[in-house]
Amino acid sequence: MPLERFIPFRKRDIATLCENLLANEIVNFRYFSTLLANRIHYQYHEQLEALKDSYSHFDPNKDTRELQSSNERVRKLNQKAFAKGFANLLNAANFEKVTDDDLEAALNEESLFKVRLAVSFDDFEDVVFYRRGESIKTETVRTFFGLRKKQVSFTNYDKVAVYITFKDETYFKDKGQIPVTFKPGSTIVKLFQNVPKADLEMLFPNSEVKMRPLDKLIISASAAIGGTVVLVTKLGASLLLMASFLAFWLGFKNEEVELTKQSLITFGIGMGVFGSFIFKEWTKFKNRKIRFMKALSDNLYFKNLDNNAGVFHTLIDAAEEENCKEALLAYTFLLKCSEVSVEGGAAFCEVRTEREIAAGGMVLTTLDSAIETYFLEELNCALDFDVSDAIDKLLTMELVERNGDVYVARTLHDAVKILDDYWDNIYQPV
């Protein structure tokens, strides 16, 4: 299983971890981390506003009016801009794209909840799934009609984001279908938690519950046995009488058959019993399907985290947290390594070359390895630290310097001043 870029600790915890590494400069570092978090927050506030503006043209839940109605061309352009911005946001929040192979595997694997679903992919113009946090979990499921318990291991996604655009109204008219649960041409955005990989298909808005072959076999066998019993016990004599009458009427039998009032009443009662049996079996089939649908809806109720505009509000916060954690860790380790002698800790010095030690910094691969090793050895957490993204942010904010391929952190005093000057000069008169 590939390592995740996601850092599974709160921003406050990472800031505390960094403070402990820089024990001699806790006060200055707290100023630094507060200013850094505020600057990143401001950047993501601008991104949030851009997403809100582009999404407003096709938001199914908006409760505001437009001063000027947007035409189809404008709507398409904004939809394209939103899709690009949303993908960038998910990447910043350390989500990974679910591949077509993963989706195909989900459709082919048996559902953990014993619900079979059918999805019409032709209804979609665009389908994108993203996930974050992949782990192996174990659940106890019942088999053999609940008489036996079995431990089942499965791949679980902690978070799953879904972006789906439906085809336009013309497509559904040509198909002879009138959608009830969604609007043709609309775009839906959803966020779920704790989704088994084998059950990704339940997140599609047009998924339909289907009977599994086993369920069909059980119902068919029950109906066949029960129907045979009803025919033999309730309709046996009446059916033989009717068969004899038809044979005489059609000339296949010479012996005359008399239909009495009593035999007709018996036959009518028998047909009534048989009809009620058919209705009972049909109701049993429908009730079983309703139970499956309830299991699906109950499942989704507790897994759904947010919908439409609420999703990218949530993801903005997640991306902001991830960016802060990455920047804090990269800066702290670069600053720490400049203060540690050659005889320092393994996470800071043993992996550094003499050139890096002389420059007081690290190359990207060394920094990446130092952070990942620290998390593995000290926190028992294996991750794939996104060192390039962290360094790019620090370079943009001028908090680190580049000397060839070696990156060196500015002093805490200088870093605090740089961040403070940014806020002093953020709004300049034209």
Secondary structure, DSSP 8 states (H G I E B T S, - for coil): ----S---S-HHHHHHHHHHHTGGGHHHHHHHHHHHHHHHHHHHHHHHHHHHHHHTTS-TT-----SS---HHHHHHHHHHHHHHHHHHHHHTT-EE--HHHHHHHHHS--TTS-EEE--GGGEEEEEEEEEEEEEEEEEEEETTTTEEEEEEEEEEEEEEEEEEE--HHHHHHHT---SSS-TT-EEEEEEEEEEGGGGGGGSTT-EEE--HHHHHHHHHHHHHHHHHHHHHHSHHHHHHHHHHHHHHTTS--S-----HHHHHHHHHHHHHHHHHHHHHHHHHHHHHHHHHHHHHHHHHHHEEEETHHHHHHHHHHHHHHHHHHHHHHHHHHHHHHHS-TTS-IIIIIT--HHHHHHTSB-HHHHHHHHHHHHHHHH-------HHHHHHHHHHTT-EEEETTEEEE--HHHHHHHHHHHHHTSS---
